Amino acid sequence: MIRPLLLGLALSACAYTPPREPFHAGDLFTLNGTTLDGTILARHYRLAGSGRLAADGHWEYVADGAVAGVSGVLAGPGERLVVLVDGSEALGNRPDARVTVCAVEPGGPGWRTANGLLVQGLPGTMLNLAQTLDWTVRLDTLRGVLGATGTCTLKRD
């Protein structure tokens, strides 16, 4: 009786495949975009370390952009939705503080370039957006929630 039970436990343990990180430490991302007011952005970000798997199944990475450690790349399950959050313009007690968010729909693993929505806003608003994002939404649904947005292209080098 005990032998079949142990064999069953051993087989079920072997069947588990842990989630695989979509990106790796050192991966480089390039953001090119145009804000709603017409400002052109061209920025580079390098992942500062391994990702963290959140409870809802998306991956979170710290990225170094213009300022180290204040940006991040978030990837939903299956990389159907990827969001880059840049907090470099929100440091300190500034009246013009803002966070830039680029949300793209790359369509799955192995992507290299994807187009999407670019929004800028108050730090609290943009960080709340990134933290409460439903990873099953599509860009057109997100556009409906956000209203008018700029455009962005996220390239994974």
C-alpha angles and dihedrals in degrees: 000000000000094000095060090046092052091046090051092050092048092050094047090050090054092050094062114098113192117227113272120229112245093211137030137223108276096027111146124223126189121203119199118175152135120237123223090262092052100259111148117225128198114173139158128213131187122198108245097206147329121325129254120227110226123214092255092056102259124123123235125202131182111229132196113223127148086333123032118250102002099097132066145191119219123192124193123217111297090008090268088139126027124183128193115200118194115193097171093109093051100065120123129002099309126155090215094050113145141162123221120217126189115188118189136177104217095172100233147321121335096036120149105182132020134173125220152130127319120202133171126195150133113320095244093049096047095043090049089051091053094045097047099038116138101229092207095064123106125227094255089056090047090049089054090055096044099041118207114016141172123241132253142183119209116200123194110208 
